Amino acid sequence: MQQGFAGAGNINVNPGLIDANGPDNVIGNADDDVRLGRFSPATDAGSNSAPGLTGITTDQGGSPRKFNDTN
């Protein structure tokens, strides 16, 4: 999760997910909570114009996907 990728704007720190391994402590299955935590360094750090995001208006939880939201 923290190996990082080359490129502008990418981070190489813990993304601050709520519970990346879920209650069973096994990463990559249905009980994982991969939403960003309250103080995640990835909050409001994405780009709505990144490749593959055209037309995506909600996050995985169905909440509005926002970037540079002043509220």
N, CA, C and O atoms as a Tripos MOL2 file, in Angstrom:
@<TRIPOS>MOLECULE
protein
  284   283    71     0     0
PROTEIN
NO_CHARGES

@<TRIPOS>ATOM
      1 N           0.8090   -1.1930    0.0000 N.3       1 MET1
      2 CA          0.0000    0.0000    0.0000 C.3       1 MET1
      3 C           0.8530    1.2580    0.0000 C.2       1 MET1
      4 O           0.3780    2.3130   -0.4190 O.2       1 MET1
      5 N           2.0820    1.1790    0.4520 N.am      2 GLN2
      6 CA          2.8820    2.3860    0.5580 C.3       2 GLN2
      7 C           4.1190    2.3400   -0.3360 C.2       2 GLN2
      8 O           5.0870    3.0480   -0.0570 O.2       2 GLN2
      9 N           4.1250    1.5450   -1.3840 N.am      3 GLN3
     10 CA          5.3090    1.4570   -2.2240 C.3       3 GLN3
     11 C           5.4900    2.7120   -3.0670 C.2       3 GLN3
     12 O           6.6210    3.0560   -3.4100 O.2       3 GLN3
     13 N           4.4230    3.3940   -3.4040 N.am      4 GLY4
     14 CA          4.5120    4.6270   -4.1670 C.3       4 GLY4
     15 C           4.7180    4.3880   -5.6510 C.2       4 GLY4
     16 O           5.1980    3.3320   -6.0610 O.2       4 GLY4
     17 N           4.3580    5.3550   -6.4340 N.am      5 PHE5
     18 CA          4.5310    5.3330   -7.8770 C.3       5 PHE5
     19 C           5.1520    6.6550   -8.2850 C.2       5 PHE5
     20 O           4.8340    7.7000   -7.7170 O.2       5 PHE5
     21 N           6.0300    6.6100   -9.2620 N.am      6 ALA6
     22 CA          6.6510    7.8370   -9.7480 C.3       6 ALA6
     23 C           5.5980    8.7380  -10.3740 C.2       6 ALA6
     24 O           4.6190    8.2560  -10.9440 O.2       6 ALA6
     25 N           5.7980   10.0270  -10.2690 N.am      7 GLY7
     26 CA          4.8860   10.9700  -10.9160 C.3       7 GLY7
     27 C           4.4900   12.0920   -9.9890 C.2       7 GLY7
     28 O           4.4630   11.9300   -8.7690 O.2       7 GLY7
     29 N           4.1860   13.2140  -10.5680 N.am      8 ALA8
     30 CA          3.8070   14.3940   -9.7980 C.3       8 ALA8
     31 C           2.5250   14.1420   -9.0170 C.2       8 ALA8
     32 O           1.5600   13.6020   -9.5580 O.2       8 ALA8
     33 N           2.5130   14.5250   -7.7660 N.am      9 GLY9
     34 CA          1.3190   14.4290   -6.9410 C.3       9 GLY9
     35 C           1.1290   13.1050   -6.2240 C.2       9 GLY9
     36 O           0.2430   12.9960   -5.3760 O.2       9 GLY9
     37 N           1.9320   12.0960   -6.5360 N.am     10 ASN10
     38 CA          1.8100   10.8150   -5.8560 C.3      10 ASN10
     39 C           2.5070   10.8910   -4.5020 C.2      10 ASN10
     40 O           3.5090   11.5870   -4.3410 O.2      10 ASN10
     41 N           1.9550   10.1590   -3.5310 N.am     11 ILE11
     42 CA          2.5260   10.1740   -2.1860 C.3      11 ILE11
     43 C           3.1320    8.8170   -1.8650 C.2      11 ILE11
     44 O           2.7760    7.8100   -2.4760 O.2      11 ILE11
     45 N           4.0410    8.7950   -0.9130 N.am     12 ASN12
     46 CA          4.6470    7.5550   -0.4600 C.3      12 ASN12
     47 C           4.5710    7.5100    1.0680 C.2      12 ASN12
     48 O           5.5730    7.3150    1.7550 O.2      12 ASN12
     49 N           3.3500    7.6970    1.5730 N.am     13 VAL13
     50 CA          3.0720    7.6570    3.0060 C.3      13 VAL13
     51 C           1.8050    6.8490    3.2230 C.2      13 VAL13
     52 O           1.0810    6.5500    2.2740 O.2      13 VAL13
     53 N           1.5420    6.5000    4.4560 N.am     14 ASN14
     54 CA          0.3080    5.7960    4.7860 C.3      14 ASN14
     55 C          -0.8740    6.6550    4.3490 C.2      14 ASN14
     56 O          -0.9630    7.8150    4.7540 O.2      14 ASN14
     57 N          -1.7960    6.1150    3.5250 N.am     15 PRO15
     58 CA         -2.9040    6.9190    3.0270 C.3      15 PRO15
     59 C          -3.9820    7.1940    4.0680 C.2      15 PRO15
     60 O          -4.9060    7.9620    3.8000 O.2      15 PRO15
     61 N          -3.8870    6.5920    5.2410 N.am     16 GLY16
     62 CA         -4.8470    6.8720    6.3020 C.3      16 GLY16
     63 C          -6.2250    6.2990    6.0340 C.2      16 GLY16
     64 O          -7.2340    6.9670    6.2600 O.2      16 GLY16
     65 N          -6.2720    5.0580    5.5520 N.am     17 LEU17
     66 CA         -7.5640    4.4020    5.3190 C.3      17 LEU17
     67 C          -8.2080    4.0570    6.6580 C.2      17 LEU17
     68 O          -7.5080    3.8930    7.6570 O.2      17 LEU17
     69 N          -9.5300    3.9460    6.6850 N.am     18 ILE18
     70 CA        -10.2480    3.6830    7.9350 C.3      18 ILE18
     71 C          -9.8290    2.3460    8.5450 C.2      18 ILE18
     72 O          -9.4380    2.3030    9.7110 O.2      18 ILE18
     73 N          -9.9040    1.2540    7.7810 N.am     19 ASP19
     74 CA         -9.5030   -0.0610    8.2850 C.3      19 ASP19
     75 C          -9.1720   -0.9490    7.0900 C.2      19 ASP19
     76 O         -10.0080   -1.7320    6.6390 O.2      19 ASP19
     77 N          -7.9590   -0.8240    6.5870 N.am     20 ALA20
     78 CA         -7.5680   -1.4900    5.3440 C.3      20 ALA20
     79 C          -7.6240   -3.0040    5.4040 C.2      20 ALA20
     80 O          -7.7610   -3.6390    4.3580 O.2      20 ALA20
     81 N          -7.5220   -3.6260    6.5960 N.am     21 ASN21
     82 CA         -7.6070   -5.0850    6.6670 C.3      21 ASN21
     83 C          -8.9040   -5.5800    7.2660 C.2      21 ASN21
     84 O          -9.1050   -6.7910    7.3590 O.2      21 ASN21
     85 N          -9.7840   -4.7010    7.6730 N.am     22 GLY22
     86 CA        -11.0700   -5.1210    8.2210 C.3      22 GLY22
     87 C         -10.9320   -5.8950    9.5090 C.2      22 GLY22
     88 O          -9.8200   -6.1200    9.9860 O.2      22 GLY22
     89 N         -12.0640   -6.3100   10.0820 N.am     23 PRO23
     90 CA        -12.0630   -7.0220   11.3580 C.3      23 PRO23
     91 C         -11.2920   -8.3430   11.3460 C.2      23 PRO23
     92 O         -10.7910   -8.7800   12.3820 O.2      23 PRO23
     93 N         -11.1970   -8.9810   10.1680 N.am     24 ASP24
     94 CA        -10.4920  -10.2660   10.1220 C.3      24 ASP24
     95 C          -8.9830  -10.1060    9.9360 C.2      24 ASP24
     96 O          -8.2550  -11.0980    9.9060 O.2      24 ASP24
     97 N          -8.5080   -8.8620    9.8120 N.am     25 ASN25
     98 CA         -7.0890   -8.5650    9.6080 C.3      25 ASN25
     99 C          -6.4920   -9.2150    8.3700 C.2      25 ASN25
    100 O          -5.3010   -9.5260    8.3380 O.2      25 ASN25
    101 N          -7.3230   -9.4220    7.3450 N.am     26 VAL26
    102 CA         -6.8580   -9.9430    6.0610 C.3      26 VAL26
    103 C          -7.1610   -8.8770    5.0190 C.2      26 VAL26
    104 O          -8.3190   -8.5270    4.7940 O.2      26 VAL26
    105 N          -6.1170   -8.3660    4.3880 N.am     27 ILE27
    106 CA         -6.2980   -7.2990    3.4160 C.3      27 ILE27
    107 C          -6.8150   -7.8560    2.0890 C.2      27 ILE27
    108 O          -6.4170   -8.9400    1.6630 O.2      27 ILE27
    109 N          -7.6900   -7.1150    1.4540 N.am     28 GLY28
    110 CA         -8.1470   -7.4800    0.1130 C.3      28 GLY28
    111 C          -9.4230   -8.2780    0.0510 C.2      28 GLY28
    112 O          -9.6950   -8.9060   -0.9730 O.2      28 GLY28
    113 N         -10.2320   -8.2820    1.1190 N.am     29 ASN29
    114 CA        -11.5150   -8.9740    1.0190 C.3      29 ASN29
    115 C         -12.6630   -8.0320    1.3920 C.2      29 ASN29
    116 O         -12.4360   -6.8550    1.6710 O.2      29 ASN29
    117 N         -13.8720   -8.5420    1.3970 N.am     30 ALA30
    118 CA        -15.0770   -7.7120    1.4800 C.3      30 ALA30
    119 C         -15.2470   -6.9260    2.7750 C.2      30 ALA30
    120 O         -15.9880   -5.9430    2.7830 O.2      30 ALA30
    121 N         -14.5950   -7.3130    3.8670 N.am     31 ASP31
    122 CA        -14.8180   -6.5820    5.1150 C.3      31 ASP31
    123 C         -13.8640   -5.3940    5.3020 C.2      31 ASP31
    124 O         -13.9260   -4.7160    6.3280 O.2      31 ASP31
    125 N         -12.9940   -5.1370    4.3360 N.am     32 ASP32
    126 CA        -12.0570   -4.0130    4.4200 C.3      32 ASP32
    127 C         -12.7990   -2.6890    4.2660 C.2      32 ASP32
    128 O         -13.7140   -2.5760    3.4510 O.2      32 ASP32
    129 N         -12.4050   -1.6930    5.0480 N.am     33 ASP33
    130 CA        -13.0010   -0.3550    4.9460 C.3      33 ASP33
    131 C         -11.9210    0.5680    4.3910 C.2      33 ASP33
    132 O         -11.1200    1.1260    5.1410 O.2      33 ASP33
    133 N         -11.9090    0.7210    3.0590 N.am     34 VAL34
    134 CA        -10.8510    1.4640    2.3930 C.3      34 VAL34
    135 C         -11.2210    2.9260    2.1260 C.2      34 VAL34
    136 O         -10.6480    3.5680    1.2450 O.2      34 VAL34
    137 N         -12.1740    3.4390    2.8870 N.am     35 ARG35
    138 CA        -12.4730    4.8730    2.7900 C.3      35 ARG35
    139 C         -11.3380    5.6500    3.4420 C.2      35 ARG35
    140 O         -10.6460    5.1410    4.3250 O.2      35 ARG35
    141 N         -11.1560    6.8930    2.9950 N.am     36 LEU36
    142 CA        -10.1190    7.7340    3.5880 C.3      36 LEU36
    143 C         -10.5500    8.1700    4.9720 C.2      36 LEU36
    144 O         -11.7030    8.5470    5.1810 O.2      36 LEU36
    145 N          -9.6250    8.1180    5.9160 N.am     37 GLY37
    146 CA         -9.8940    8.5900    7.2620 C.3      37 GLY37
    147 C          -9.9470   10.1140    7.3110 C.2      37 GLY37
    148 O          -9.5990   10.7970    6.3480 O.2      37 GLY37
    149 N         -10.3830   10.6160    8.4310 N.am     38 ARG38
    150 CA        -10.5950   12.0540    8.6030 C.3      38 ARG38
    151 C          -9.3510   12.8910    8.3220 C.2      38 ARG38
    152 O          -9.4570   13.9770    7.7510 O.2      38 ARG38
    153 N          -8.1900   12.4110    8.7080 N.am     39 PHE39
    154 CA         -6.9580   13.1810    8.5440 C.3      39 PHE39
    155 C          -6.0300   12.5810    7.4850 C.2      39 PHE39
    156 O          -4.8160   12.7770    7.5460 O.2      39 PHE39
    157 N          -6.5830   11.8630    6.5330 N.am     40 SER40
    158 CA         -5.7870   11.2340    5.4860 C.3      40 SER40
    159 C          -5.0730   12.2810    4.6290 C.2      40 SER40
    160 O          -5.6670   13.2960    4.2670 O.2      40 SER40
    161 N          -3.7850   12.0330    4.2990 N.am     41 PRO41
    162 CA         -3.0810   12.9590    3.4130 C.3      41 PRO41
    163 C          -3.6240   12.9160    1.9840 C.2      41 PRO41
    164 O          -3.2900   13.7730    1.1660 O.2      41 PRO41
    165 N          -4.4540   11.9280    1.6850 N.am     42 ALA42
    166 CA         -5.0260   11.8200    0.3480 C.3      42 ALA42
    167 C          -6.3430   12.5900    0.2050 C.2      42 ALA42
    168 O          -6.8650   12.7230   -0.9020 O.2      42 ALA42
    169 N          -6.8820   13.0980    1.3210 N.am     43 THR43
    170 CA         -8.1210   13.8610    1.2630 C.3      43 THR43
    171 C          -7.9150   15.1070    0.4320 C.2      43 THR43
    172 O          -6.9770   15.8700    0.6620 O.2      43 THR43
    173 N          -8.7890   15.3120   -0.5310 N.am     44 ASP44
    174 CA         -8.7570   16.4670   -1.4290 C.3      44 ASP44
    175 C          -7.4150   16.5960   -2.1450 C.2      44 ASP44
    176 O          -6.9530   17.7020   -2.4260 O.2      44 ASP44
    177 N          -6.7950   15.4530   -2.4370 N.am     45 ALA45
    178 CA         -5.5040   15.4820   -3.1150 C.3      45 ALA45
    179 C          -5.5710   14.8840   -4.5120 C.2      45 ALA45
    180 O          -4.5630   14.8540   -5.2180 O.2      45 ALA45
    181 N          -6.7250   14.4160   -4.9150 N.am     46 GLY46
    182 CA         -6.8730   13.8160   -6.2300 C.3      46 GLY46
    183 C          -7.1240   14.8590   -7.2980 C.2      46 GLY46
    184 O          -7.1160   16.0610   -7.0310 O.2      46 GLY46
    185 N          -7.3430   14.3880   -8.4970 N.am     47 SER47
    186 CA         -7.6380   15.2760   -9.6120 C.3      47 SER47
    187 C          -8.8110   14.7120  -10.3920 C.2      47 SER47
    188 O          -8.7710   13.5660  -10.8410 O.2      47 SER47
    189 N          -9.8430   15.5040  -10.5540 N.am     48 ASN48
    190 CA        -11.0080   15.0590  -11.3170 C.3      48 ASN48
    191 C         -10.6960   14.8970  -12.7970 C.2      48 ASN48
    192 O         -11.4840   14.3020  -13.5310 O.2      48 ASN48
    193 N          -9.5590   15.4160  -13.2440 N.am     49 SER49
    194 CA         -9.2090   15.3050  -14.6550 C.3      49 SER49
    195 C          -8.2030   14.1780  -14.9220 C.2      49 SER49
    196 O          -7.7040   14.0460  -16.0390 O.2      49 SER49
    197 N          -7.9070   13.3770  -13.9120 N.am     50 ALA50
    198 CA         -6.9710   12.2630  -14.0890 C.3      50 ALA50
    199 C          -7.5610   11.2390  -15.0610 C.2      50 ALA50
    200 O          -8.7790   11.0740  -15.1250 O.2      50 ALA50
    201 N          -6.6960   10.5510  -15.8190 N.am     51 PRO51
    202 CA         -7.1960    9.5510  -16.7700 C.3      51 PRO51
    203 C          -8.1060    8.5330  -16.0890 C.2      51 PRO51
    204 O          -7.7780    8.0260  -15.0160 O.2      51 PRO51
    205 N          -9.2230    8.2390  -16.6950 N.am     52 GLY52
    206 CA        -10.1670    7.2540  -16.1790 C.3      52 GLY52
    207 C         -11.2260    7.8180  -15.2570 C.2      52 GLY52
    208 O         -12.1290    7.0860  -14.8500 O.2      52 GLY52
    209 N         -11.1470    9.1010  -14.9110 N.am     53 LEU53
    210 CA        -12.1120    9.6800  -13.9740 C.3      53 LEU53
    211 C         -13.1690   10.5550  -14.6510 C.2      53 LEU53
    212 O         -14.0450   11.0900  -13.9730 O.2      53 LEU53
    213 N         -13.1040   10.7040  -15.9480 N.am     54 THR54
    214 CA        -14.0920   11.5110  -16.6460 C.3      54 THR54
    215 C         -15.4850   10.9670  -16.3890 C.2      54 THR54
    216 O         -15.7550    9.7930  -16.6400 O.2      54 THR54
    217 N         -16.3630   11.8150  -15.8890 N.am     55 GLY55
    218 CA        -17.7430   11.4140  -15.6320 C.3      55 GLY55
    219 C         -17.9710   10.7630  -14.2840 C.2      55 GLY55
    220 O         -19.1210   10.5040  -13.9300 O.2      55 GLY55
    221 N         -16.9240   10.4860  -13.5120 N.am     56 ILE56
    222 CA        -17.0770    9.8930  -12.1840 C.3      56 ILE56
    223 C         -17.4330   11.0190  -11.2160 C.2      56 ILE56
    224 O         -16.6370   11.9350  -11.0090 O.2      56 ILE56
    225 N         -18.6090   10.9560  -10.6330 N.am     57 THR57
    226 CA        -19.0480   12.0390   -9.7430 C.3      57 THR57
    227 C         -19.2450   11.5930   -8.3030 C.2      57 THR57
    228 O         -19.4800   12.4290   -7.4310 O.2      57 THR57
    229 N         -19.1540   10.2800   -8.0310 N.am     58 THR58
    230 CA        -19.3120    9.7790   -6.6720 C.3      58 THR58
    231 C         -18.1470    8.8700   -6.3130 C.2      58 THR58
    232 O         -17.4920    8.2950   -7.1820 O.2      58 THR58
    233 N         -17.9020    8.7530   -5.0030 N.am     59 ASP59
    234 CA        -16.8670    7.8400   -4.5400 C.3      59 ASP59
    235 C         -17.4620    6.4450   -4.3750 C.2      59 ASP59
    236 O         -18.6280    6.2310   -4.7040 O.2      59 ASP59
    237 N         -16.6760    5.4910   -3.8690 N.am     60 GLN60
    238 CA        -17.1600    4.1160   -3.7310 C.3      60 GLN60
    239 C         -18.3100    3.9920   -2.7430 C.2      60 GLN60
    240 O         -19.0910    3.0430   -2.8210 O.2      60 GLN60
    241 N         -18.4250    4.9350   -1.8160 N.am     61 GLY61
    242 CA        -19.5150    4.9100   -0.8480 C.3      61 GLY61
    243 C         -20.7710    5.6120   -1.3390 C.2      61 GLY61
    244 O         -21.7730    5.6650   -0.6260 O.2      61 GLY61
    245 N         -20.7250    6.1580   -2.5690 N.am     62 GLY62
    246 CA        -21.8750    6.8520   -3.1240 C.3      62 GLY62
    247 C         -21.9320    8.3300   -2.7640 C.2      62 GLY62
    248 O         -22.8730    9.0220   -3.1510 O.2      62 GLY62
    249 N         -20.9410    8.8230   -2.0280 N.am     63 SER63
    250 CA        -20.8870   10.2400   -1.6720 C.3      63 SER63
    251 C         -20.3380   11.0420   -2.8450 C.2      63 SER63
    252 O         -19.6050   10.4970   -3.6720 O.2      63 SER63
    253 N         -20.6780   12.3250   -2.9320 N.am     64 PRO64
    254 CA        -20.1440   13.1460   -4.0260 C.3      64 PRO64
    255 C         -18.6170   13.1710   -3.9970 C.2      64 PRO64
    256 O         -18.0110   13.3240   -2.9360 O.2      64 PRO64
    257 N         -18.0130   13.0230   -5.1510 N.am     65 ARG65
    258 CA        -16.5580   13.0860   -5.2740 C.3      65 ARG65
    259 C         -16.1820   14.5360   -5.5020 C.2      65 ARG65
    260 O         -16.5720   15.1320   -6.5060 O.2      65 ARG65
    261 N         -15.4280   15.1060   -4.5780 N.am     66 LYS66
    262 CA        -15.1080   16.5330   -4.6360 C.3      66 LYS66
    263 C         -13.6050   16.7350   -4.6720 C.2      66 LYS66
    264 O         -12.8500   15.9550   -4.0920 O.2      66 LYS66
    265 N         -13.1800   17.7770   -5.3480 N.am     67 PHE67
    266 CA        -11.7690   18.1510   -5.3960 C.3      67 PHE67
    267 C         -11.6950   19.6550   -5.2450 C.2      67 PHE67
    268 O         -12.3960   20.3870   -5.9430 O.2      67 PHE67
    269 N         -10.8550   20.1200   -4.3420 N.am     68 ASN68
    270 CA        -10.7260   21.5420   -4.0350 C.3      68 ASN68
    271 C         -12.0350   22.1430   -3.5650 C.2      68 ASN68
    272 O         -12.3980   23.2530   -3.9570 O.2      68 ASN68
    273 N         -12.7390   21.4070   -2.7270 N.am     69 ASP69
    274 CA        -13.9880   21.8870   -2.1400 C.3      69 ASP69
    275 C         -13.6610   22.8760   -1.0230 C.2      69 ASP69
    276 O         -12.9520   22.5270   -0.0780 O.2      69 ASP69
    277 N         -14.1570   24.0790   -1.1180 N.am     70 THR70
    278 CA        -13.8410   25.0990   -0.1220 C.3      70 THR70
    279 C         -14.6560   24.9450    1.1590 C.2      70 THR70
    280 O         -14.4110   25.6580    2.1320 O.2      70 THR70
    281 N         -15.6090   24.0370    1.1720 N.am     71 ASN71
    282 CA        -16.4100   23.8040    2.3740 C.3      71 ASN71
    283 C         -15.8220   22.6690    3.1630 C.2      71 ASN71
    284 O         -16.3490   22.3110    4.2160 O.2      71 ASN71
@<TRIPOS>BOND
     1     1     2 1
     2     2     3 1
     3     3     4 2
     4     3     5 am
     5     5     6 1
     6     6     7 1
     7     7     8 2
     8     7     9 am
     9     9    10 1
    10    10    11 1
    11    11    12 2
    12    11    13 am
    13    13    14 1
    14    14    15 1
    15    15    16 2
    16    15    17 am
    17    17    18 1
    18    18    19 1
    19    19    20 2
    20    19    21 am
    21    21    22 1
    22    22    23 1
    23    23    24 2
    24    23    25 am
    25    25    26 1
    26    26    27 1
    27    27    28 2
    28    27    29 am
    29    29    30 1
    30    30    31 1
    31    31    32 2
    32    31    33 am
    33    33    34 1
    34    34    35 1
    35    35    36 2
    36    35    37 am
    37    37    38 1
    38    38    39 1
    39    39    40 2
    40    39    41 am
    41    41    42 1
    42    42    43 1
    43    43    44 2
    44    43    45 am
    45    45    46 1
    46    46    47 1
    47    47    48 2
    48    47    49 am
    49    49    50 1
    50    50    51 1
    51    51    52 2
    52    51    53 am
    53    53    54 1
    54    54    55 1
    55    55    56 2
    56    55    57 am
    57    57    58 1
    58    58    59 1
    59    59    60 2
    60    59    61 am
    61    61    62 1
    62    62    63 1
    63    63    64 2
    64    63    65 am
    65    65    66 1
    66    66    67 1
    67    67    68 2
    68    67    69 am
    69    69    70 1
    70    70    71 1
    71    71    72 2
    72    71    73 am
    73    73    74 1
    74    74    75 1
    75    75    76 2
    76    75    77 am
    77    77    78 1
    78    78    79 1
    79    79    80 2
    80    79    81 am
    81    81    82 1
    82    82    83 1
    83    83    84 2
    84    83    85 am
    85    85    86 1
    86    86    87 1
    87    87    88 2
    88    87    89 am
    89    89    90 1
    90    90    91 1
    91    91    92 2
    92    91    93 am
    93    93    94 1
    94    94    95 1
    95    95    96 2
    96    95    97 am
    97    97    98 1
    98    98    99 1
    99    99   100 2
   100    99   101 am
   101   101   102 1
   102   102   103 1
   103   103   104 2
   104   103   105 am
   105   105   106 1
   106   106   107 1
   107   107   108 2
   108   107   109 am
   109   109   110 1
   110   110   111 1
   111   111   112 2
   112   111   113 am
   113   113   114 1
   114   114   115 1
   115   115   116 2
   116   115   117 am
   117   117   118 1
   118   118   119 1
   119   119   120 2
   120   119   121 am
   121   121   122 1
   122   122   123 1
   123   123   124 2
   124   123   125 am
   125   125   126 1
   126   126   127 1
   127   127   128 2
   128   127   129 am
   129   129   130 1
   130   130   131 1
   131   131   132 2
   132   131   133 am
   133   133   134 1
   134   134   135 1
   135   135   136 2
   136   135   137 am
   137   137   138 1
   138   138   139 1
   139   139   140 2
   140   139   141 am
   141   141   142 1
   142   142   143 1
   143   143   144 2
   144   143   145 am
   145   145   146 1
   146   146   147 1
   147   147   148 2
   148   147   149 am
   149   149   150 1
   150   150   151 1
   151   151   152 2
   152   151   153 am
   153   153   154 1
   154   154   155 1
   155   155   156 2
   156   155   157 am
   157   157   158 1
   158   158   159 1
   159   159   160 2
   160   159   161 am
   161   161   162 1
   162   162   163 1
   163   163   164 2
   164   163   165 am
   165   165   166 1
   166   166   167 1
   167   167   168 2
   168   167   169 am
   169   169   170 1
   170   170   171 1
   171   171   172 2
   172   171   173 am
   173   173   174 1
   174   174   175 1
   175   175   176 2
   176   175   177 am
   177   177   178 1
   178   178   179 1
   179   179   180 2
   180   179   181 am
   181   181   182 1
   182   182   183 1
   183   183   184 2
   184   183   185 am
   185   185   186 1
   186   186   187 1
   187   187   188 2
   188   187   189 am
   189   189   190 1
   190   190   191 1
   191   191   192 2
   192   191   193 am
   193   193   194 1
   194   194   195 1
   195   195   196 2
   196   195   197 am
   197   197   198 1
   198   198   199 1
   199   199   200 2
   200   199   201 am
   201   201   202 1
   202   202   203 1
   203   203   204 2
   204   203   205 am
   205   205   206 1
   206   206   207 1
   207   207   208 2
   208   207   209 am
   209   209   210 1
   210   210   211 1
   211   211   212 2
   212   211   213 am
   213   213   214 1
   214   214   215 1
   215   215   216 2
   216   215   217 am
   217   217   218 1
   218   218   219 1
   219   219   220 2
   220   219   221 am
   221   221   222 1
   222   222   223 1
   223   223   224 2
   224   223   225 am
   225   225   226 1
   226   226   227 1
   227   227   228 2
   228   227   229 am
   229   229   230 1
   230   230   231 1
   231   231   232 2
   232   231   233 am
   233   233   234 1
   234   234   235 1
   235   235   236 2
   236   235   237 am
   237   237   238 1
   238   238   239 1
   239   239   240 2
   240   239   241 am
   241   241   242 1
   242   242   243 1
   243   243   244 2
   244   243   245 am
   245   245   246 1
   246   246   247 1
   247   247   248 2
   248   247   249 am
   249   249   250 1
   250   250   251 1
   251   251   252 2
   252   251   253 am
   253   253   254 1
   254   254   255 1
   255   255   256 2
   256   255   257 am
   257   257   258 1
   258   258   259 1
   259   259   260 2
   260   259   261 am
   261   261   262 1
   262   262   263 1
   263   263   264 2
   264   263   265 am
   265   265   266 1
   266   266   267 1
   267   267   268 2
   268   267   269 am
   269   269   270 1
   270   270   271 1
   271   271   272 2
   272   271   273 am
   273   273   274 1
   274   274   275 1
   275   275   276 2
   276   275   277 am
   277   277   278 1
   278   278   279 1
   279   279   280 2
   280   279   281 am
   281   281   282 1
   282   282   283 1
   283   283   284 2
@<TRIPOS>SUBSTRUCTURE
     1 MET1         2 RESIDUE 1 A MET
     2 GLN2         6 RESIDUE 1 A GLN
     3 GLN3        10 RESIDUE 1 A GLN
     4 GLY4        14 RESIDUE 1 A GLY
     5 PHE5        18 RESIDUE 1 A PHE
     6 ALA6        22 RESIDUE 1 A ALA
     7 GLY7        26 RESIDUE 1 A GLY
     8 ALA8        30 RESIDUE 1 A ALA
     9 GLY9        34 RESIDUE 1 A GLY
    10 ASN10       38 RESIDUE 1 A ASN
    11 ILE11       42 RESIDUE 1 A ILE
    12 ASN12       46 RESIDUE 1 A ASN
    13 VAL13       50 RESIDUE 1 A VAL
    14 ASN14       54 RESIDUE 1 A ASN
    15 PRO15       58 RESIDUE 1 A PRO
    16 GLY16       62 RESIDUE 1 A GLY
    17 LEU17       66 RESIDUE 1 A LEU
    18 ILE18       70 RESIDUE 1 A ILE
    19 ASP19       74 RESIDUE 1 A ASP
    20 ALA20       78 RESIDUE 1 A ALA
    21 ASN21       82 RESIDUE 1 A ASN
    22 GLY22       86 RESIDUE 1 A GLY
    23 PRO23       90 RESIDUE 1 A PRO
    24 ASP24       94 RESIDUE 1 A ASP
    25 ASN25       98 RESIDUE 1 A ASN
    26 VAL26      102 RESIDUE 1 A VAL
    27 ILE27      106 RESIDUE 1 A ILE
    28 GLY28      110 RESIDUE 1 A GLY
    29 ASN29      114 RESIDUE 1 A ASN
    30 ALA30      118 RESIDUE 1 A ALA
    31 ASP31      122 RESIDUE 1 A ASP
    32 ASP32      126 RESIDUE 1 A ASP
    33 ASP33      130 RESIDUE 1 A ASP
    34 VAL34      134 RESIDUE 1 A VAL
    35 ARG35      138 RESIDUE 1 A ARG
    36 LEU36      142 RESIDUE 1 A LEU
    37 GLY37      146 RESIDUE 1 A GLY
    38 ARG38      150 RESIDUE 1 A ARG
    39 PHE39      154 RESIDUE 1 A PHE
    40 SER40      158 RESIDUE 1 A SER
    41 PRO41      162 RESIDUE 1 A PRO
    42 ALA42      166 RESIDUE 1 A ALA
    43 THR43      170 RESIDUE 1 A THR
    44 ASP44      174 RESIDUE 1 A ASP
    45 ALA45      178 RESIDUE 1 A ALA
    46 GLY46      182 RESIDUE 1 A GLY
    47 SER47      186 RESIDUE 1 A SER
    48 ASN48      190 RESIDUE 1 A ASN
    49 SER49      194 RESIDUE 1 A SER
    50 ALA50      198 RESIDUE 1 A ALA
    51 PRO51      202 RESIDUE 1 A PRO
    52 GLY52      206 RESIDUE 1 A GLY
    53 LEU53      210 RESIDUE 1 A LEU
    54 THR54      214 RESIDUE 1 A THR
    55 GLY55      218 RESIDUE 1 A GLY
    56 ILE56      222 RESIDUE 1 A ILE
    57 THR57      226 RESIDUE 1 A THR
    58 THR58      230 RESIDUE 1 A THR
    59 ASP59      234 RESIDUE 1 A ASP
    60 GLN60      238 RESIDUE 1 A GLN
    61 GLY61      242 RESIDUE 1 A GLY
    62 GLY62      246 RESIDUE 1 A GLY
    63 SER63      250 RESIDUE 1 A SER
    64 PRO64      254 RESIDUE 1 A PRO
    65 ARG65      258 RESIDUE 1 A ARG
    66 LYS66      262 RESIDUE 1 A LYS
    67 PHE67      266 RESIDUE 1 A PHE
    68 ASN68      270 RESIDUE 1 A ASN
    69 ASP69      274 RESIDUE 1 A ASP
    70 THR70      278 RESIDUE 1 A THR
    71 ASN71      282 RESIDUE 1 A ASN
